[in-house]
Amino acid sequence: MAQQVFGKHMVWTVAPGGTAEVGLGYSSLAEAQAEAVKLGERGYKILRIVPTALPKPNS
């Protein structure tokens, strides 16, 4: 799944019976992985866990 251990991460999922992708933000990879397990147990399809990146400010 995610390669970076530090920083904020997004869990991308699809709700049971749904078709739209939903991204949920978490403050750490460990938290994102733990919540992904809980979502999976509730029937959500976990698509991916990715690190989030803030856009670079204009210089």
Backbone as a printed PyTorch tensor [residue, N CA C, xyz], in Angstrom:
tensor([[[  0.8380,  -1.1770,   0.0000],
         [  0.0000,   0.0000,   0.0000],
         [  0.8880,   1.2470,   0.0000]],

        [[  0.9200,   1.9810,   1.0770],
         [  1.6600,   3.2470,   1.1030],
         [  3.1450,   2.9790,   1.3300]],

        [[  3.9840,   3.8040,   0.7220],
         [  5.4310,   3.6620,   0.8530],
         [  5.9950,   4.5500,   1.9510]],

        [[  5.4310,   5.7400,   2.1550],
         [  5.9460,   6.6640,   3.1560],
         [  5.3270,   6.3630,   4.5120]],

        [[  6.1760,   6.3150,   5.5410],
         [  5.7070,   5.9860,   6.8790],
         [  5.2450,   7.2340,   7.6220]],

        [[  5.8760,   8.3730,   7.3810],
         [  5.5780,   9.5820,   8.1330],
         [  4.6360,  10.4930,   7.3570]],

        [[  3.8990,  11.3220,   8.0890],
         [  3.0200,  12.3030,   7.4560],
         [  1.5910,  11.8170,   7.3420]],

        [[  0.7640,  12.6890,   6.8190],
         [ -0.6540,  12.4010,   6.6810],
         [ -0.9010,  11.4540,   5.5110]],

        [[ -1.9520,  10.6320,   5.6310],
         [ -2.2860,   9.6600,   4.5950],
         [ -3.7840,   9.6710,   4.3200]],

        [[ -4.1250,   9.3120,   3.0950],
         [ -5.5190,   9.2090,   2.6720],
         [ -5.8620,   7.7470,   2.4160]],

        [[ -7.0410,   7.3450,   2.8820],
         [ -7.5870,   6.0300,   2.5660],
         [ -8.6900,   6.2640,   1.5410]],

        [[ -8.5240,   5.6920,   0.3530],
         [ -9.5400,   5.8030,  -0.6910],
         [-10.3890,   4.5490,  -0.6650]],

        [[-11.7110,   4.7400,  -0.6190],
         [-12.6340,   3.6340,  -0.4260],
         [-13.9070,   3.8310,  -1.2380]],

        [[-14.6760,   2.7600,  -1.3610],
         [-16.0010,   2.8010,  -1.9790],
         [-16.9650,   2.1870,  -0.9730]],

        [[-18.0620,   2.8860,  -0.7030],
         [-19.0540,   2.4060,   0.2610],
         [-19.7850,   1.1850,  -0.2930]],

        [[-20.2840,   0.3300,   0.6030],
         [-21.0510,  -0.8220,   0.1410],
         [-22.2480,  -0.3580,  -0.6950]],

        [[-22.3950,  -0.9250,  -1.8780],
         [-23.5010,  -0.5550,  -2.7510],
         [-23.2900,   0.7430,  -3.4950]],

        [[-22.1490,   1.3870,  -3.3020],
         [-21.8740,   2.6710,  -3.9480],
         [-20.8950,   2.5220,  -5.0950]],

        [[-20.7270,   3.6010,  -5.8370],
         [-19.7780,   3.5820,  -6.9500],
         [-18.7640,   4.7190,  -6.8630]],

        [[-19.0430,   5.7300,  -6.0640],
         [-18.1530,   6.8840,  -5.9650],
         [-17.0030,   6.6050,  -5.0040]],

        [[-15.8100,   7.0490,  -5.3750],
         [-14.6480,   6.9400,  -4.4940],
         [-14.6940,   8.0540,  -3.4580]],

        [[-14.3470,   7.7110,  -2.2190],
         [-14.3230,   8.6820,  -1.1330],
         [-12.9470,   8.5990,  -0.4870]],

        [[-12.3250,   9.7620,  -0.2560],
         [-11.0270,   9.8160,   0.4030],
         [-11.1680,  10.3020,   1.8330]],

        [[-10.5770,   9.5690,   2.7580],
         [-10.6120,   9.9160,   4.1750],
         [ -9.1880,  10.1920,   4.6330]],

        [[ -8.9640,  11.3500,   5.2550],
         [ -7.6280,  11.7300,   5.6830],
         [ -7.3340,  11.3330,   7.1190]],

        [[ -6.1110,  10.8670,   7.3560],
         [ -5.6560,  10.4840,   8.6980],
         [ -4.2820,  11.0750,   8.9390]],

        [[ -3.9430,  11.2730,  10.2040],
         [ -2.7090,  11.9690,  10.5470],
         [ -1.4610,  11.0980,  10.4810]],

        [[ -1.6100,   9.7920,  10.3610],
         [ -0.4340,   8.9290,  10.2660],
         [ -0.7750,   7.6780,   9.4610]],

        [[  0.2650,   7.0000,   8.9900],
         [  0.0710,   5.7600,   8.2460],
         [ -0.5430,   4.6900,   9.1410]],

        [[ -0.0800,   4.5970,  10.3840],
         [ -0.6040,   3.5910,  11.3080],
         [ -2.1020,   3.7880,  11.5440]],

        [[ -2.5200,   5.0460,  11.7190],
         [ -3.9380,   5.3360,  11.9230],
         [ -4.7400,   4.9970,  10.6630]],

        [[ -4.2010,   5.3360,   9.4990],
         [ -4.8810,   5.0460,   8.2390],
         [ -5.0510,   3.5440,   8.0410]],

        [[ -4.0220,   2.7670,   8.3500],
         [ -4.1030,   1.3180,   8.2020],
         [ -5.1090,   0.7150,   9.1730]],

        [[ -5.1180,   1.1980,  10.4210],
         [ -6.0670,   0.6850,  11.4220],
         [ -7.4990,   1.0000,  11.0150]],

        [[ -7.7420,   2.2030,  10.5170],
         [ -9.0920,   2.5750,  10.0980],
         [ -9.5060,   1.8310,   8.8350]],

        [[ -8.5520,   1.5500,   7.9530],
         [ -8.8540,   0.7850,   6.7440],
         [ -9.3350,  -0.6180,   7.1010]],

        [[ -8.7280,  -1.2110,   8.1200],
         [ -9.1630,  -2.5350,   8.5770],
         [-10.6000,  -2.4680,   9.0810]],

        [[-10.8990,  -1.4440,   9.8850],
         [-12.2580,  -1.2920,  10.4190],
         [-13.2730,  -1.0630,   9.2980]],

        [[-12.9010,  -0.2240,   8.3230],
         [-13.8040,   0.0310,   7.1940],
         [-14.0380,  -1.2490,   6.3950]],

        [[-12.9840,  -2.0150,   6.1720],
         [-13.1010,  -3.2780,   5.4510],
         [-14.0290,  -4.2580,   6.1550]],

        [[-13.9740,  -4.2740,   7.4770],
         [-14.8580,  -5.1550,   8.2490],
         [-16.3180,  -4.7320,   8.1310]],

        [[-16.5470,  -3.4550,   7.8480],
         [-17.9160,  -2.9360,   7.7020],
         [-18.4240,  -3.0290,   6.2650]],

        [[-17.6440,  -3.6280,   5.3870],
         [-18.0910,  -3.8280,   4.0240],
         [-17.5940,  -2.8300,   3.0050]],

        [[-16.7720,  -1.8720,   3.4260],
         [-16.2140,  -0.9100,   2.4880],
         [-15.0920,  -1.5720,   1.6960]],

        [[-14.9800,  -1.2220,   0.4200],
         [-13.8930,  -1.7250,  -0.4010],
         [-12.7520,  -0.7090,  -0.3260]],

        [[-11.5970,  -1.1430,   0.1650],
         [-10.4390,  -0.2670,   0.2930],
         [ -9.6850,  -0.2890,  -1.0300]],

        [[ -9.5570,   0.8590,  -1.6580],
         [ -8.8870,   0.9590,  -2.9470],
         [ -7.3850,   1.1590,  -2.7940]],

        [[ -7.0020,   2.0970,  -1.9160],
         [ -5.5850,   2.3840,  -1.7340],
         [ -5.3850,   3.2980,  -0.5280]],

        [[ -4.1630,   3.2720,  -0.0090],
         [ -3.7360,   4.2090,   1.0310],
         [ -2.5470,   4.9560,   0.4520]],

        [[ -2.6450,   6.2760,   0.3920],
         [ -1.5810,   7.0770,  -0.2200],
         [ -1.2020,   8.2340,   0.6960]],

        [[  0.0700,   8.6410,   0.6580],
         [  0.4770,   9.8250,   1.4230],
         [ -0.1140,  11.0740,   0.7800]],

        [[ -0.4570,  12.0400,   1.6050],
         [ -0.9680,  13.2950,   1.0790],
         [  0.1940,  14.2720,   0.9350]],

        [[  0.0700,  15.1670,   0.0000],
         [  1.0980,  16.1790,  -0.2110],
         [  0.4170,  17.5210,  -0.3770]],

        [[  0.9240,  18.5000,   0.3230],
         [  0.3920,  19.8430,   0.1670],
         [  0.9490,  20.4520,  -1.1100]],

        [[  0.1520,  21.2520,  -1.7970],
         [  0.6780,  21.9050,  -2.9940],
         [  1.8000,  22.8720,  -2.6390]],

        [[  2.7780,  23.0030,  -3.5160],
         [  3.8930,  23.9070,  -3.2740],
         [  3.4110,  25.3430,  -3.4600]],

        [[  3.7700,  26.2250,  -2.5360],
         [  3.3380,  27.6240,  -2.6680],
         [  4.0350,  28.2920,  -3.8510]],

        [[  3.3910,  29.3060,  -4.3690],
         [  4.0040,  30.0880,  -5.4640],
         [  5.2160,  30.8320,  -4.9490]],

        [[  6.2580,  30.8450,  -5.7420],
         [  7.4650,  31.5650,  -5.2950],
         [  7.6220,  32.8960,  -5.9870]]])
